[in-house]
Amino acid sequence: MSAPTSRFGRLVRSPLVRRDGQWWLVSSAGSVLATDPAFTRTLDGFAAAVAAADQAVASLHPRPDEYPAPDNGGQR
């Protein structure tokens, strides 16, 4: 049986993938569906925290039109 392929998302630096609302442990040997409710709730919370952190970091980077004017070293 193969895992569903739509709504795909890998948890950063892990063998965990979320497909169609289900977590899968994926390796070169195959895939295993994570079915433990406590484990999958924890994965959902961690994935949400990673996404929030990514958004927070992205908001810290200035857009190209927000870069300050170059400093001429105090010379006129």
N, CA, C and O atoms as CSV, one atom per row, in Angstrom:
chain,resi,resn,atom,element,x,y,z
A,1,MET,N,N,0.845,-1.174,0.000
A,1,MET,CA,C,0.000,0.000,0.000
A,1,MET,C,C,0.889,1.235,0.000
A,1,MET,O,O,1.819,1.337,0.800
A,2,SER,N,N,0.607,2.154,-0.881
A,2,SER,CA,C,1.411,3.375,-0.934
A,2,SER,C,C,0.721,4.498,-0.185
A,2,SER,O,O,-0.499,4.506,-0.023
A,3,ALA,N,N,1.526,5.445,0.267
A,3,ALA,CA,C,0.990,6.584,1.022
A,3,ALA,C,C,0.378,7.593,0.061
A,3,ALA,O,O,0.811,7.687,-1.088
A,4,PRO,N,N,-0.620,8.347,0.507
A,4,PRO,CA,C,-1.183,9.412,-0.335
A,4,PRO,C,C,-0.116,10.446,-0.678
A,4,PRO,O,O,0.836,10.624,0.082
A,5,THR,N,N,-0.262,11.125,-1.806
A,5,THR,CA,C,0.789,12.049,-2.224
A,5,THR,C,C,0.379,13.512,-2.219
A,5,THR,O,O,1.256,14.368,-2.332
A,6,SER,N,N,-0.898,13.852,-2.095
A,6,SER,CA,C,-1.268,15.266,-2.118
A,6,SER,C,C,-1.091,15.891,-0.744
A,6,SER,O,O,-1.000,15.194,0.267
A,7,ARG,N,N,-1.044,17.232,-0.726
A,7,ARG,CA,C,-0.810,17.991,0.515
A,7,ARG,C,C,0.406,17.458,1.260
A,7,ARG,O,O,0.299,16.967,2.384
A,8,PHE,N,N,1.547,17.561,0.621
A,8,PHE,CA,C,2.796,16.984,1.078
A,8,PHE,C,C,3.611,18.018,1.831
A,8,PHE,O,O,3.689,19.171,1.407
A,9,GLY,N,N,4.220,17.624,2.943
A,9,GLY,CA,C,5.104,18.527,3.657
A,9,GLY,C,C,6.045,17.780,4.578
A,9,GLY,O,O,5.603,17.004,5.425
A,10,ARG,N,N,7.349,18.009,4.419
A,10,ARG,CA,C,8.347,17.344,5.255
A,10,ARG,C,C,8.680,18.226,6.442
A,10,ARG,O,O,8.842,19.438,6.299
A,11,LEU,N,N,8.780,17.618,7.611
A,11,LEU,CA,C,9.217,18.332,8.801
A,11,LEU,C,C,10.732,18.496,8.697
A,11,LEU,O,O,11.451,17.522,8.475
A,12,VAL,N,N,11.208,19.708,8.855
A,12,VAL,CA,C,12.611,20.059,8.630
A,12,VAL,C,C,13.556,19.119,9.374
A,12,VAL,O,O,13.368,18.806,10.550
A,13,ARG,N,N,14.580,18.682,8.639
A,13,ARG,CA,C,15.660,17.830,9.182
A,13,ARG,C,C,15.147,16.582,9.882
A,13,ARG,O,O,15.680,16.193,10.921
A,14,SER,N,N,14.131,15.958,9.332
A,14,SER,CA,C,13.616,14.732,9.929
A,14,SER,C,C,13.079,13.815,8.838
A,14,SER,O,O,12.885,14.240,7.699
A,15,PRO,N,N,12.843,12.561,9.191
A,15,PRO,CA,C,12.235,11.631,8.241
A,15,PRO,C,C,10.709,11.695,8.280
A,15,PRO,O,O,10.039,10.801,7.762
A,16,LEU,N,N,10.160,12.736,8.886
A,16,LEU,CA,C,8.706,12.858,9.036
A,16,LEU,C,C,8.100,13.676,7.910
A,16,LEU,O,O,8.592,14.748,7.560
A,17,VAL,N,N,7.016,13.144,7.348
A,17,VAL,CA,C,6.315,13.800,6.255
A,17,VAL,C,C,4.832,13.806,6.580
A,17,VAL,O,O,4.297,12.818,7.083
A,18,ARG,N,N,4.166,14.924,6.291
A,18,ARG,CA,C,2.722,15.017,6.494
A,18,ARG,C,C,2.050,14.961,5.129
A,18,ARG,O,O,2.305,15.804,4.269
A,19,ARG,N,N,1.195,13.970,4.936
A,19,ARG,CA,C,0.458,13.792,3.677
A,19,ARG,C,C,-1.013,13.624,4.007
A,19,ARG,O,O,-1.386,12.753,4.793
A,20,ASP,N,N,-1.842,14.457,3.407
A,20,ASP,CA,C,-3.299,14.399,3.605
A,20,ASP,C,C,-3.688,14.348,5.082
A,20,ASP,O,O,-4.596,13.612,5.467
A,21,GLY,N,N,-2.993,15.138,5.907
A,21,GLY,CA,C,-3.341,15.221,7.315
A,21,GLY,C,C,-2.818,14.088,8.171
A,21,GLY,O,O,-3.178,13.992,9.344
A,22,GLN,N,N,-1.977,13.227,7.618
A,22,GLN,CA,C,-1.416,12.112,8.383
A,22,GLN,C,C,0.105,12.196,8.359
A,22,GLN,O,O,0.703,12.570,7.350
A,23,TRP,N,N,0.721,11.843,9.480
A,23,TRP,CA,C,2.172,11.840,9.583
A,23,TRP,C,C,2.714,10.480,9.190
A,23,TRP,O,O,2.183,9.445,9.592
A,24,TRP,N,N,3.783,10.490,8.395
A,24,TRP,CA,C,4.459,9.279,7.956
A,24,TRP,C,C,5.933,9.365,8.317
A,24,TRP,O,O,6.544,10.427,8.198
A,25,LEU,N,N,6.508,8.244,8.758
A,25,LEU,CA,C,7.950,8.133,8.944
A,25,LEU,C,C,8.475,7.513,7.652
A,25,LEU,O,O,8.071,6.411,7.284
A,26,VAL,N,N,9.369,8.212,6.966
A,26,VAL,CA,C,9.807,7.804,5.633
A,26,VAL,C,C,11.303,7.516,5.642
A,26,VAL,O,O,12.093,8.281,6.195
A,27,SER,N,N,11.673,6.413,5.027
A,27,SER,CA,C,13.083,6.073,4.850
A,27,SER,C,C,13.241,5.397,3.499
A,27,SER,O,O,12.264,5.170,2.786
A,28,SER,N,N,14.476,5.080,3.159
A,28,SER,CA,C,14.714,4.391,1.890
A,28,SER,C,C,14.124,2.982,1.902
A,28,SER,O,O,13.904,2.397,0.842
A,29,ALA,N,N,13.868,2.432,3.089
A,29,ALA,CA,C,13.289,1.092,3.199
A,29,ALA,C,C,11.766,1.103,3.066
A,29,ALA,O,O,11.155,0.055,2.854
A,30,GLY,N,N,11.145,2.292,3.191
A,30,GLY,CA,C,9.694,2.375,3.077
A,30,GLY,C,C,9.113,3.431,3.990
A,30,GLY,O,O,9.840,4.243,4.560
A,31,SER,N,N,7.784,3.416,4.126
A,31,SER,CA,C,7.075,4.402,4.941
A,31,SER,C,C,6.193,3.703,5.966
A,31,SER,O,O,5.651,2.626,5.718
A,32,VAL,N,N,6.062,4.346,7.128
A,32,VAL,CA,C,5.211,3.822,8.198
A,32,VAL,C,C,4.296,4.950,8.655
A,32,VAL,O,O,4.766,6.048,8.955
A,33,LEU,N,N,3.017,4.694,8.708
A,33,LEU,CA,C,2.050,5.671,9.174
A,33,LEU,C,C,2.147,5.814,10.689
A,33,LEU,O,O,2.139,4.817,11.412
A,34,ALA,N,N,2.238,7.056,11.170
A,34,ALA,CA,C,2.229,7.329,12.612
A,34,ALA,C,C,0.775,7.406,13.058
A,34,ALA,O,O,0.033,8.273,12.597
A,35,THR,N,N,0.361,6.516,13.943
A,35,THR,CA,C,-1.041,6.445,14.338
A,35,THR,C,C,-1.296,6.813,15.795
A,35,THR,O,O,-2.451,6.983,16.186
A,36,ASP,N,N,-0.259,6.940,16.601
A,36,ASP,CA,C,-0.451,7.266,18.011
A,36,ASP,C,C,-0.929,8.708,18.144
A,36,ASP,O,O,-0.223,9.627,17.729
A,37,PRO,N,N,-2.124,8.929,18.718
A,37,PRO,CA,C,-2.679,10.281,18.804
A,37,PRO,C,C,-1.799,11.272,19.577
A,37,PRO,O,O,-1.683,12.432,19.182
A,38,ALA,N,N,-1.192,10.827,20.655
A,38,ALA,CA,C,-0.337,11.733,21.432
A,38,ALA,C,C,0.895,12.132,20.618
A,38,ALA,O,O,1.307,13.292,20.645
A,39,PHE,N,N,1.473,11.194,19.909
A,39,PHE,CA,C,2.645,11.466,19.076
A,39,PHE,C,C,2.294,12.419,17.934
A,39,PHE,O,O,3.027,13.374,17.677
A,40,THR,N,N,1.191,12.168,17.257
A,40,THR,CA,C,0.821,13.026,16.122
A,40,THR,C,C,0.411,14.427,16.589
A,40,THR,O,O,0.660,15.403,15.881
A,41,ARG,N,N,-0.211,14.543,17.766
A,41,ARG,CA,C,-0.523,15.877,18.308
A,41,ARG,C,C,0.766,16.644,18.599
A,41,ARG,O,O,0.858,17.843,18.337
A,42,THR,N,N,1.743,15.949,19.133
A,42,THR,CA,C,3.037,16.573,19.411
A,42,THR,C,C,3.701,17.018,18.116
A,42,THR,O,O,4.266,18.110,18.045
A,43,LEU,N,N,3.633,16.171,17.089
A,43,LEU,CA,C,4.195,16.543,15.790
A,43,LEU,C,C,3.479,17.756,15.213
A,43,LEU,O,O,4.123,18.650,14.664
A,44,ASP,N,N,2.151,17.799,15.331
A,44,ASP,CA,C,1.381,18.949,14.846
A,44,ASP,C,C,1.817,20.226,15.559
A,44,ASP,O,O,2.008,21.264,14.925
A,45,GLY,N,N,1.973,20.146,16.878
A,45,GLY,CA,C,2.400,21.312,17.652
A,45,GLY,C,C,3.799,21.762,17.281
A,45,GLY,O,O,4.064,22.959,17.167
A,46,PHE,N,N,4.695,20.803,17.093
A,46,PHE,CA,C,6.065,21.143,16.719
A,46,PHE,C,C,6.102,21.762,15.328
A,46,PHE,O,O,6.801,22.752,15.111
A,47,ALA,N,N,5.359,21.192,14.386
A,47,ALA,CA,C,5.321,21.736,13.026
A,47,ALA,C,C,4.762,23.155,13.029
A,47,ALA,O,O,5.256,24.010,12.294
A,48,ALA,N,N,3.744,23.417,13.841
A,48,ALA,CA,C,3.176,24.762,13.940
A,48,ALA,C,C,4.199,25.732,14.530
A,48,ALA,O,O,4.302,26.873,14.082
A,49,ALA,N,N,4.954,25.283,15.533
A,49,ALA,CA,C,5.973,26.135,16.147
A,49,ALA,C,C,7.094,26.451,15.157
A,49,ALA,O,O,7.576,27.583,15.114
A,50,VAL,N,N,7.511,25.468,14.365
A,50,VAL,CA,C,8.551,25.693,13.359
A,50,VAL,C,C,8.053,26.695,12.312
A,50,VAL,O,O,8.793,27.595,11.914
A,51,ALA,N,N,6.808,26.541,11.869
A,51,ALA,CA,C,6.245,27.464,10.878
A,51,ALA,C,C,6.175,28.886,11.438
A,51,ALA,O,O,6.482,29.848,10.734
A,52,ALA,N,N,5.772,29.019,12.700
A,52,ALA,CA,C,5.691,30.339,13.329
A,52,ALA,C,C,7.086,30.956,13.461
A,52,ALA,O,O,7.262,32.153,13.238
A,53,ALA,N,N,8.063,30.146,13.820
A,53,ALA,CA,C,9.431,30.647,13.941
A,53,ALA,C,C,9.970,31.083,12.579
A,53,ALA,O,O,10.631,32.116,12.470
A,54,ASP,N,N,9.686,30.296,11.550
A,54,ASP,CA,C,10.114,30.673,10.197
A,54,ASP,C,C,9.499,32.012,9.779
A,54,ASP,O,O,10.178,32.852,9.188
A,55,GLN,N,N,8.232,32.206,10.084
A,55,GLN,CA,C,7.571,33.469,9.743
A,55,GLN,C,C,8.175,34.630,10.525
A,55,GLN,O,O,8.366,35.717,9.981
A,56,ALA,N,N,8.474,34.398,11.799
A,56,ALA,CA,C,9.064,35.457,12.622
A,56,ALA,C,C,10.441,35.853,12.090
A,56,ALA,O,O,10.767,37.038,12.031
A,57,VAL,N,N,11.237,34.877,11.707
A,57,VAL,CA,C,12.565,35.175,11.168
A,57,VAL,C,C,12.434,35.894,9.831
A,57,VAL,O,O,13.166,36.848,9.568
A,58,ALA,N,N,11.517,35.449,8.990
A,58,ALA,CA,C,11.321,36.104,7.695
A,58,ALA,C,C,10.920,37.564,7.868
A,58,ALA,O,O,11.294,38.412,7.057
A,59,SER,N,N,10.170,37.858,8.909
A,59,SER,CA,C,9.745,39.245,9.125
A,59,SER,C,C,10.893,40.125,9.623
A,59,SER,O,O,10.796,41.351,9.558
A,60,LEU,N,N,11.964,39.531,10.113
A,60,LEU,CA,C,13.121,40.295,10.585
A,60,LEU,C,C,14.005,40.768,9.444
A,60,LEU,O,O,14.700,41.775,9.578
A,61,HIS,N,N,13.991,40.057,8.323
A,61,HIS,CA,C,14.819,40.420,7.182
A,61,HIS,C,C,14.204,41.611,6.462
A,61,HIS,O,O,13.024,41.587,6.109
A,62,PRO,N,N,15.002,42.655,6.243
A,62,PRO,CA,C,14.448,43.817,5.531
A,62,PRO,C,C,14.217,43.495,4.055
A,62,PRO,O,O,14.975,42.745,3.441
A,63,ARG,N,N,13.174,44.069,3.513
A,63,ARG,CA,C,12.931,43.944,2.078
A,63,ARG,C,C,13.930,44.845,1.360
A,63,ARG,O,O,14.445,45.785,1.966
A,64,PRO,N,N,14.220,44.583,0.078
A,64,PRO,CA,C,15.224,45.401,-0.634
A,64,PRO,C,C,14.941,46.902,-0.572
A,64,PRO,O,O,15.882,47.696,-0.551
A,65,ASP,N,N,13.680,47.306,-0.543
A,65,ASP,CA,C,13.375,48.737,-0.494
A,65,ASP,C,C,13.494,49.321,0.912
A,65,ASP,O,O,13.294,50.521,1.099
A,66,GLU,N,N,13.817,48.486,1.905
A,66,GLU,CA,C,13.947,48.958,3.289
A,66,GLU,C,C,15.398,49.075,3.741
A,66,GLU,O,O,15.654,49.461,4.882
A,67,TYR,N,N,16.363,48.746,2.862
A,67,TYR,CA,C,17.754,48.827,3.263
A,67,TYR,C,C,18.128,50.290,3.520
A,67,TYR,O,O,17.702,51.175,2.777
A,68,PRO,N,N,18.921,50.552,4.566
A,68,PRO,CA,C,19.332,51.932,4.840
A,68,PRO,C,C,20.288,52.437,3.760
A,68,PRO,O,O,20.931,51.652,3.063
A,69,ALA,N,N,20.367,53.729,3.639
A,69,ALA,CA,C,21.296,54.344,2.676
A,69,ALA,C,C,22.719,54.010,3.109
A,69,ALA,O,O,23.004,53.941,4.304
A,70,PRO,N,N,23.614,53.803,2.144
A,70,PRO,CA,C,25.001,53.487,2.505
A,70,PRO,C,C,25.644,54.621,3.291
A,70,PRO,O,O,25.417,55.799,3.016
A,71,ASP,N,N,26.446,54.240,4.271
A,71,ASP,CA,C,27.163,55.233,5.088
A,71,ASP,C,C,28.451,55.591,4.375
A,71,ASP,O,O,29.190,54.697,3.962
A,72,ASN,N,N,28.737,56.855,4.222
A,72,ASN,CA,C,29.962,57.271,3.536
A,72,ASN,C,C,31.134,57.435,4.501
A,72,ASN,O,O,32.125,58.086,4.167
A,73,GLY,N,N,31.033,56.866,5.666
A,73,GLY,CA,C,32.136,56.905,6.621
A,73,GLY,C,C,32.330,58.247,7.298
A,73,GLY,O,O,33.422,58.528,7.791
A,74,GLY,N,N,31.297,59.091,7.338
A,74,GLY,CA,C,31.385,60.377,7.987
A,74,GLY,C,C,31.984,61.471,7.124
A,74,GLY,O,O,32.109,62.611,7.574
A,75,GLN,N,N,32.358,61.146,5.882
A,75,GLN,CA,C,32.929,62.140,4.992
A,75,GLN,C,C,31.830,62.805,4.163
A,75,GLN,O,O,30.806,62.194,3.855
A,76,ARG,N,N,32.063,64.056,3.814
A,76,ARG,CA,C,31.100,64.797,2.995
A,76,ARG,C,C,31.649,65.055,1.636
A,76,ARG,O,O,30.979,65.668,0.805
